[in-house]
Amino acid sequence: APPIALMAARRATDEMRDRVVLGEFGVRNVHTTDFPGNYPGYDDAWDQRRFEEAFRVDVIREEEDTLEFDMVGIDAAIANAFRRILLAEVPTMAVEKVFVYNNTSIVQDEILAHRLGLIPIRADPRLFEYRNQGDQEGTEIDTLQFQLKIKCKRNPQAAKESSDPDELYFNHKVYSKHMTWVPLGNQSDLFPDADFRPVHDDILIALLRPGQEIDVLMHCVKGIGKDHAKFSPVATASYRLLPDITLLQPIEDEAAETLQKCFSPGVIEIQNING
């Protein structure tokens, strides 16, 4: 076969091996095909040294509650596996048991317990053990204890003509910041500098009116998202493929400017060739 035909065939094979193609009528090459013996002339056997040389992780953006990174040199199926691990298999601490001593709010005990369970807790799960199945009582090595005790009262200094609840009442909004850590056993000695608390202080739990109160005790345990969504450490974990744009023909004049506007700034560059 002519060299040009060989080069074209090799380019087509390379595209099938390592590209997912977004065509006019659908997406092609979505399945993994780079395994040994699938393509003549290619050695696709997995090699650890070759993998270590080709694989890298580039952190694109890191903030307090967001992490964006590129994984270069692995299959999309492995990237998806990382996503699923983040969602379902990274342990955290979350409210498991709620002991209700008094609840005269309009929120039923079951709904209140459910809302408390979904509040993310700022605590390093590596400091605790998993609670043994069947254990009813928590210990200092497997349980964090929080208390929520609050009562709504009238503000005697409020203006008579006022209708604003924030001015009329004290403690009429119950927030996650009202949850306080109550050390179990010798946790005060084990964690002298600990700051166990909800991740966010402004999560609204309930609304109260004068005379209503909530008095509950919560036990937080270690768990994973596969058992319950409240243990999932991420609200969203997603991945996307790195785009590789190939223009099939030269694009000039107004068409080039229109194409450039279809993408984010910096993706498409227009070159002035003939002045």
VEXFIKE-904527 format. One record per residue: x, y negated, z negated of N, C-alpha, C, O in turn. Coordinates in steps of 0.02 Angstrom, whole numbers, plus 32768, in hexadecimal, padded with zeros to 4 digits. Layout:
% residues N
XYZXYZXYZXYZ/...
END
This chain:
% residues 275
802A803B8000800080008000802C7FC2800080637FC37FE4/80157F8B8020803C7F4E802180477F337FDA801E7F3F7FAE/807F7F0F7FCF808C7EF47F8C80557EC67F7380457EC77F37/80357E9F7FA080007E727F8A7FC57E9A7F6E7FA87E877F3B/7FB57ED17F8F7F7E7EFB7F777F8F7F1A7F337F647F207F07/7FCF7F2E7F2B7FE47F4B7EEB7FDF7F177EB37FC87F277E7C/7FF47EDA7EC27FF17EA57E907FA87E967E7D7F997E8B7E42/7F7C7E957EAF7F367E877EA17F177EBF7E777EF17EB27E49/7F297EFD7E877F0F7F357E607F287F337E187F047F427DE9/7F687F207E107F847F1C7DCC7F637EE47DA47F567EEB7D69/7F567EAB7DC67F337E747DA37EED7E897D8D7ED77E797D56/7ECB7EAE7DB97E887EC67DA87E8B7EF67D6D7E5F7EF47D41/7EBE7F217D6C7EC57F507D347ED57F2B7CF47EB97F3B7CBF/7F027EF97CF77F127ED27CBC7ED47EAF7CA07ECB7EAA7C64/7EAB7E967CCD7E6D7E747CB87E3F7EA57C947E217E937C61/7E397EE27CAD7E0E7F137C8D7E2A7F287C497E037F377C1C/7E6C7F287C427E8B7F3F7C047E857F0C7BCB7E7B7F207B92/7E8C7ECC7BDB7E917E9C7BA47E667E5D7BAC7E737E2B7B8C/7E337E607BD77E077E267BDF7DBE7E3B7BDD7DAB7E6E7BFA/7D957E147BBA7D4C7E197BBF7D367DE17BEE7D427DA77BE1/7D157DF47C257D077DC47C5A7CBE7DAE7C577C907DD87C56/7CB37D6D7C547C707D507C577C607D417CA07C757D0D7CBA/7C3C7D6D7CC07C2B7D657D077BEA7D407D117BCA7D2A7CE2/7BD87D3A7D507B9B7D157D617B5C7D397D497B2B7D1A7D36/7B5E7D7C7D497B237DA27D387B2B7DCD7CFA7B027DF97CEC/7B607DC17CD37B687DE87C967BB07DE97C7E7BDC7DC97C9C/7BBC7E0D7C487BFE7E127C2A7C1D7E567C3C7BFC7E8A7C35/7C5B7E557C547C7D7E937C697CB77EA27C3A7CD17E777C17/7CCA7EE17C3A7D057EFA7C157CFE7EF07BC97D2E7EDE7BA7/7CC37EFC7BB07CB87EF37B687CD27F2F7B3F7CD97F297B03/7CDF7F677B607CF57FA27B3C7D417FA77B3D7D627F917B6C/7D5D7FC47B097DA57FCE7B057DBA80067B357D9F803D7B32/7DEB7FF67B607E0280287B907E4D80347B8D7E67805D7BB2/7E70800F7B627EB980167B607ECD804D7B307EEA80417AFB/7EBD808B7B447ED380C57B1D7EFD80F27B4B7EF780EE7B88/7F27811D7B2E7F5781447B567F36816D7B8D7F03818E7B81/7F5381697BC97F3D81927C017F0481757C297EEF81937C5A/7EE9813D7C157EB081217C397EC580FF7C797EA081007CAB/7F0080E07C797F1980BD7CB57F5D80D97CC87F8B80D87C9E/7F6580F17D057FA7810B7D1B7FDC80D37D197FCF809B7D2E/801680E47D00804C80B47CFF804E80887CC1807B805F7CBA/801E80907C93801C80687C56802480967C1A800580CA7C15/804F80817BEC805880A67BAE803180827B77804A80537B58/7FF480977B6C7FC880767B3B7FC6809B7AF87F9A808F7AD0/7FF680C87AED7FF980E97AAC800A80B67A76803380897A80/7FE880BC7A3C7FF2808A7A078038809279EA804F80C979DB/805A805979E3809D805879C880A18022799280927FE879A0/80B68035795680B58005791F80E57FCB792B80D47F92791D/81217FD9794581507FA4795181357F727984813C7F35797B/81177F8B79BA80FB7F6079ED80C17F3779D180B77EFD79E3/80997F5779A680617F34798880797EFB795A805E7EC4795C/80AC7F09793280C67ED6790480E47E9B792B80DF7E627914/81027EA87964811E7E72798C80E87E4879AD80F17E0B79B6/80B17E6779C1807E7E4379E780497E2379BA802B7DF179CE/803D7E3F797F80067E267955801C7DEB792B80537DEA790F/7FF17DB979277FFE7D8078FB7FBB7D6278E57F887D6B7905/7FBE7D3E78AE7F837D1B78937F947CD1788E7FC47CBE786D/7F6E7CA778B07F777C5F78B07F3D7C3F788B7F047C4578A0/7F4C7C1D78537F187BFA782D7F087BB878507F347B8D7856/7ECB7BB078677EB67B74788B7E9D7B3E785C7EAF7B047862/7E737B53782C7E567B2277FE7E497B4477BB7E2B7B7977B8/7E617B2477867E577B3F77437E3E7B0877157E607AD77708/7E007B1176FD7DE27AE176CF7DCB7B0776907DD67B43768A/7DAC7AE376627D997B0376237D687B3D762E7D6C7B6F760B/7D3A7B35765D7D087B6976687D067B8376AF7CD67BA476C3/7D3A7B7476D77D3B7B8A771D7D827B9F77307DB27B7D771F/7D887BD777537DC87BEE776D7DBE7C0577B57D967C3177C2/7DE37BE677E37DE07BF978297E267C0E78407E567BE97836/7E2C7C49785D7E6D7C6178727E677C8A78B27E327CA778C1/7E9E7C8D78D87EA27CB579157ECA7CF479067EFF7CF178E8/7EB07D2D791C7ED57D6C79197EE77D7E79617EBB7D8F7989/7F267D7B79717F3E7D8679B67F607DCA79B97F8C7DD97991/7F4B7DF279EA7F6C7E3279F57F477E6E79DB7F647EA479D5/7F067E6679CA7EDF7E9F79B47E9E7EA279DC7E8A7E7279FC/7E7F7EDC79DA7E417EE779FF7E077EC579DB7E097EBA799F/7DD47EB37A027D997E9279E57D787EBE79B17D5B7EA47981/7D7B7EFF79B97D5C7F2C79877D7E7F2679437D5D7F2B7910/7DC07F1A79437DE37F1179037DD17ECE78E47DC87EC978A8/7DCB7E9A790E7DB67E5978F47D707E5F78D57D637E4178A1/7D447E8478F57D017E8E78D97D047EB678987CDC7EAB786B/7D347EE378937D3C7F0978547D507EDB781B7D377EE277E3/7D7C7EAB78297D8E7E7977F67D517E5277E17D477E4577A5/7D277E3F78117CEA7E1A78017CBD7E4277D37CA27E2877A2/7CB47E8277E27C887EAC77BA7CA57EB877747C807EBD7743/7CE87EBD77707D087EC6772E7CFC7E8877037CEE7E8E76C8/7D037E4C77217CF77E0F76FC7CB07E0C76E17CA57DF676A9/7C817E2277097C3B7E1F76F57C297E5376BF7C047E447691/7C447E8F76C67C297EC7769F7C587EE8766E7C417F0D7643/7C997EDC76727CC77F0476497CF87EDC76207D247EFA7600/7CF37E9A761F7D1E7E7175F47CF77E6375B37CC17E4575B6/7D107E7975797CE97E73753B7CE57E2C75217D137E04752B/7CAF7E1E74FE7CA67DDF74DA7C807DEE749A7C6B7E27748D/7C777DBA74717C4E7DBF74347C0B7D9E74417C087D67745E/7BD57DBE742B7B927DA274337B667DB973FA7B737DEB73D9/7B307D9373EE7B027DA373B87ADD7DE473C87ABE7DEA73FD/7AE17E14739A7AC27E5573A47A867E5F73757A537E7A7389/7A8D7E4873377A567E5073067A467E0C72E87A727DE572D8/7A057DFF72E079ED7DC172C279C07DD37287798E7DF5728F/79D37DBB724C79AC7DC7720F79847D88720079A17D5471EE/79437D8C720879177D51720178FD7D4E71B978D67D7971A5/79137D1C719378FB7D13714F78C07CE3714D78937CEA7124/78BF7CB3717B78867C85717F78857C6571C478B87C4C71DC/784C7C6771E478447C47722577FC7C2F722C77CF7C56723C/77F27BEF721E77AF7BD2722377A87BA7726177797B807267/77D87BAD729077D37B8872CF77A07BAB72FC77877BE172EC/77917B8C733677627BAB736477837BE1738F77627C0373B5/77C57BE8738977EA7C1B73AE77E67C5D738877FB7C61734E/77CB7C9173A877C47CD1738778097CEE7376783B7CDE7396/780A7D197344784A7D36732D786F7D59736678AC7D51736C/784B7D7F738F786B7DA473C5788A7D7573F978C17D817411/78657D40740A787F7D10743B78BB7CEA741E78EB7CDD7441/78B77CD973DE78EE7CB673BE792D7CE273BE79647CCA73CD/79257D2273AE795E7D5073AD797B7D5773F379B87D5B73FB/79507D59742679687D5E746B79907D21747F79C47D27749F/79787CE6746D799B7CA8747E79DF7CA4745A7A107C8F7477/79E17CB9741C7A207CB973F67A527CEA74157A8E7CDC7416/7A397D22742D7A667D54744A7A897D3C74897AC07D537498/7A697D0E74AE7A867CF674ED7AB57CBA74E47AD07CA17515/7ABF7CA374A77AEC7C6B749B7B347C85749C7B457CB07474/7B5F7C6B74C87BA57C8374CA7BCB7C6E748C7BC67C357475/7BF27C9C74717C187C9174337C627C8974437C7F7CB17468/7C807C5474277CC87C4974317CEE7C7273FC7CF87C5B73C4/7D037CAD74107D297CD973E37D507D0A740E7D367D247440/7D8E7D1673FC7DB97D4474227DA57D8B74127DAF7DA173D9/7D8A7DB174427D747DF574327DAD7E2574217DA17E5A7405/7DEB7E1274337E247E3D74247E327E4173D97E567E6D73C2/7E147E1373B37E1E7E13736A7DEF7E4473477DF67E4F730B/7DC07E62736D7D8D7E8C734E7D8A7ED0736F7DA07ED873A8/7D6F7F00734B7D647F4373647D1C7F4A737B7CF07F237367/7D107F7C73A67CCB7F8C73B87CA87FAC737B7CC67FD47357/7C6A7F9973707C457FB773397C317FFE734C7C19800B7383/7C3A802C731D7C28807273297BDD807873327BB68059730F/7BC980A373617B8280AC736E7B6080CB73307B7880FC7314/7B2A80AC731D7B0680C472E27B15809C72A37AEF80A17273/7B4C807672A37B5B804D72687B2A801372637B227FED7292/7B0A800D722A7AD97FD7721F7AF97F9B71FE7AE47F62720A/7B2A7FA671D47B4A7F7071AF7B8B7F5C71D27BB47F8671E4/7B947F1B71DB7BD17F0371FA7C097EFB71C87BFD7EF2718C/7C467EFF71E07C817EF671B57CAB7EBD71D27C9E7EA47209/7CDF7EAB71AD7D097E7371C37D317E8272027D4A7E547222/7D387EC272147D607ED3724F7D367ED9728E7D527EDD72C5/7CF47EDA72897CCB7EE472C57C907EB372CA7C687EB972F9/7C897E84729C7C4E7E59729B7C5F7E11728A7C887E05725D/7C407DE372AD7C417D9C729B7BFB7D8972827BC97D9D72A0/7BF87D63724D7BB77D5172307BAC7D0572357BD77CDE7223/7B727CF3724F7B5F7CAD72547B1D7CA272307AF27CCE722C/7B157C6572167AD67C5371F57AB87C1672187ADB7BE7722B/7A767C18721F7A517BDF72397A1A7BCF720779E97BF37201/7A237B9871E379F27B8471B079E57B3A71B87A107B1071AC/79A87B2971CC79977AE471DB794D7AD871CE79247B0571DA/793C7A9C71B778F67A8B71A878E97A4571C279127A1771BA/78AF7A3C71E1789C79FB71FD787879D271C8784D79EB71A3/788B799171C4786B79637194785A792271B77876791171EC/782C78FD719A781A78BB71B4784F788871A27870788D716E/7856785771CC7884782071BF785D77E7719E783577C671BF/786777DC715E784077A8713C785077617154782977337148/788777597177789B7717718F7881770971D6788E76D471F1/785E773971F4784777317239781076FB723D77E876F4720F/781076D7727477DD76A3727F779876C47287779276F972A5/776476A4726C772176C1726D770676C972B376E276F872C2/7718769A72DF76FD769D7323772676CA7351771576D3738B/775C76E87337778777117360776677547371774277717348/7773776D73AE775B77AF73C3779477DB73DB7789781073F8/77D177C473CF780C77E973E4781E781D73AF782F780B7377/781C785F73C0782D7892738E7874788A73727880789B7338/78A27871739B78E77868738378EA7835734B791678377320/78BA7807734A78B877D47316788B77E872DC789777D572A3/7857780F72EB7826782172B8783E7859728A782C785B724F/7868788872A5787978C4727F78C478CE727A78EB78B772A4/78D778F17244791C7909723D791D7953724E78F07979723C/795179697273795C79B07283792179CE72A979107A08729F/790279A772D578CA79C472FB78E279EB733878BC7A107356/792279E2734A793F7A0A738079757A38736279A57A207343/796C7A78736D799C7AA9735379CD7ABA738B79BA7AD673BE/7A0C7AA973807A407AB573B27A707AEC739B7A717B007361/7A977B0473CB7AC97B3773BA7AFE7B1D738A7B1E7B447367/7B077ADB73877B387ABF73597B247AC973107B4E7AC272E3/7AE47AD973037ACE7AE572BF7ADF7B2B72A77AD47B3B726C/7AFA7B5572D37B107B9872BE7B547B92729C7B827B7472B7/7B5A7BAE72607B987BAA723A7BB37BF0722D7B8D7C1F7220/7BF47BF6722F7C157C3772237C177C4571D87C2C7C1A71B1/7C017C8171C57C037C9871807C337CD4717D7C217D0A7194/7C6F7CCC71617CA07D0371617C857D41713D7C647D3D710A/7C947D7A715B7C837DBB713D7CC17DD8711C7CF87DD57138/7CB97DF370E07CF17E1370BF7D2C7DE470B67D247DAD709A/7D667DF970CF7DA37DD070C97DB37DAB71097DEE7D9D7116/7D817D9A71317D8E7D7771707DAC7D3271667DD17D197191/7D9F7D13712D7DBE7CD2711E7E097CD8711B7E2D7CAA712E/7E217D1171027E697D1D70FE7E857D3671417EBD7D267154/7E5C7D5F71647E737D7A71A47E787D4471D97EA67D447202/7E497D1571D97E477CE0720C7E457C9C71EA7E127C7971EC/7E7D7C8771CA7E7C7C4771A57E737C0B71D27E587BD871BD/7E8A7C0F72117E867BD6723F7E507BE072747E4F7BBC72A6/7E247C10726A7DF27C20729D7DBE7BE972A37DAD7BC77273/7DA57BE172E17D707BB172EE7D397BD573157D2A7BC5734E/7D1B7C0772F47CE67C2D73147CA67C0373177C8E7BEA72E5/7C8C7BFB73547C517BD2735E7C367BDE73A47C577BFF73CC/7BFA7BC573B27BE07BCA73F77C0D7BA374277C2C7B717415/7C107BBA74657C3A7B9974987C227B5274A47C4A7B2474AB/7BE07B4974A77BC27B0774B27B987AF474757B737B1D745A/7B9E7AB674607B7A7A9E74257B347A8674357B0C7A7C7407/7B247A7B74747AE57A5A74867AB17A8974A47A877A7374CB/7AB57AC974947A837AF874AD7A457AF374817A487B007445/7A0C7AE1749E79CF7AD8747879B07B1C746879A47B447495/79A47B29742879897B697412793E7B64740579197B91741A/79287B3073E378E17B2973D278D27AE073C278FF7AB873B6/78917AD073C278787A8E73AC784E7A98736D78257AC57369/78597A6C733C78357A7172FD780D7A3172F0781879FD730E/77DD7A3872C277B77A0072A977BA7A01725D77CB7A357240/77AB79C9723B77B479C571F277947A0171CE775B7A1371DA/77BB7A1E71A177A57A58717B77BB7A9A719977BD7ACD7176/77CA7A9C71DA77E07AD971FA782B7AE371EE78517AB371EB/783F7B2271E878867B3071DC78997B7471FA786E7B9E7207/78D97B7C720478F67BBA721D79307BCD71EE795C7BA571E1/792E7C0B71D779647C2571AC79737C6C71C3794F7C9B71B2/79AA7C7471E979BC7CB572037A067CC271F97A2E7C9371F1/7A187D0271F87A5D7D1871F47A6B7D4272317A427D6D7243/7AA37D3772527AB37D5A72917AF37D82728A7B247D6B726C/7AF37DBD72A77B2F7DE772AB7B457DEB72F47B1F7E02731E/7B827DD673027B9E7DDA73457BCD7E1673497BF47E22731B/7BC87E3C737F7BF37E7773887C157E7273CD7C037E4873F6/7C457E9E73D77C6B7EA074157C487ECE74477C327F057435/7C427EB874857C207EE074B87C347ECA74FD7C5A7E9A7506/7C1A7EED75307C2A7EDE75767BE97ED4759D7BB37EEB7589/7BEF7EB075D47BB47E9F75FC7B907EDA76197B557ED5762A/7BB27F13761F7B917F5076397B5B7F6776097B2A7F86761F/7B637F5975C87B317F6C75967AF97F3975927ABF7F4B758A/7B0A7EF975967AD87EC475927AF67E8475B07B317E7675A6/7ACD7E5E75D47AE57E2275F77AFF7DEE75C67B287DC475DA/7AEA7DEF75877B017DBC75587B4C7DC2754A7B6B7D927534/7B697DFD75577BB17E06754C7BDB7DF175887C187DF07583/7BBB7DE175C07BE17DCF75FC7C057D8D75F17BE47D5C75DE/7C477D8A75FC7C6C7D4C75ED7C657D1676227C7C7CDE7617/7C477D26765B7C417CF676917BF87CEE76A57BD27D1E76A6/7BE67CB076B47BA27CA476CD7B9D7CBB77157B6A7CD8772A/7BD17CAE773C7BD37CC177837C1A7CD677947C4A7CB37783/7C217D0E77B77C627D2377D27C567D37781A7C2F7D647828/7C787D1678487C6C7D24788E7CAF7D2378B37CE17D09789A/7CAF7D3F78EF7CEB7D3C79197CD57D2E79617C9D7D3C7974/7D037D1379877CF77D0779CE7D387D1379F47D6E7D0D79D9/7D317D247A347D6B7D327A5D7D8C7CF17A747D6A7CBF7A80/7DCE7CF37A7A7DF37CB97A927DE77CB17ADD7DF67CDE7B03/7DCB7C787AF47DBB7C727B3B7DF97C697B667E2A7C4A7B51/7DF67C837BA37E2A7C7C7BD57E077C697C167DE97C947C36/7E0B7C2A7C2A7DE57C107C637E0F7C167CA37E487BFE7CA5/7DF37C377CD57E147C3E7D167DE97C1F7D4C7DAF7C337D56/7E047BEC7D6F7DDF7BCC7DA67DEB7BF37DE67E257BFF7DF9/7DB67C087E077DBC7C327E437DCC7C0A7E827DE07C267EB4/7DC47BC87E7F7DD27B9E7EB97DE17B577EA17DCE7B457E6A/7E047B307ECB7E127AEA7EB77DD27AC27EAF7DA47AC97ED7/7DD07A987E7C7D967A6E7E6F7DAE7A267E6F7DDD7A147E4B/7D8F79FC7E987DA979B97EA47D7379847E997D3779937E95/7D8B79467E947D60790A7E927D2C790D7E5A7D3C791E7E21/7CED78FD7E6B7CB978FA7E387CAB793E7E187C9979417DDE/7CB479737E3F7CA879B67E247CDA79C57DEB7CC879E57DBA/7D1879AC7DF37D4A79B77DBE7D3779927D7E7D3E79AC7D47/7D1E79547D867D09792E7D4C7CCC794D7D2A7CC7794E7CED/7C9E79677D537C6379887D367C7879C77D107C5E79D47CD9/7CA779EE7D2C7CBF7A2A7D0A7CE17A187CC87CD77A3A7C96/7D0879E37CC87D2B79CF7C8B7CFA79BD7C547D0879CC7C19/7CC2799E7C657C91798A7C337C6B79C67C177C4A79C07BE3/7C6F7A007C387C4C7A3C7C207C707A5C7BE47C537A887BC4/7CAE7A477BD67CD57A667BA17CE87A327B6D7CE079F67B77/7D017A4A7B357D187A1E7B007D5479F67B197D787A0D7B45/7D6079BB7AFD7D9A79937B127DDC79B97B0A7DE879D97AD7/7E0679B57B3E7E4679D77B3D7E487A1B7B5C7E7E7A377B65/7E0E7A387B6D7E0D7A7B7B8A7E1E7A787BD47E497A9E7BEC/7DFF7A4B7BFA7E0A7A457C427E307A047C4F7E1B79CE7C39/7E687A097C737E9079CE7C857E8B79C37CD07E9079F17CF7/7E8179847CE37E7D79727D2A7EC179557D3F7EDB79277D20/7EDC79717D757F1C795A7D907F1179317DCF7EEB79457DFB/7F3378F87DD27F2F78CC7E0D7F6A78DD7E3A7FA278C67E30/7F5E79077E6D7F9579237E967FAB78F27ECC7FE678E67ED4/7F7B78D67EF17F8C78AC7F2B7F8578627F1C7F7E78397F4A/7F8778507EDD7F83780A7ECC7F3D77EF7ECF7F3377B47EC1/
END
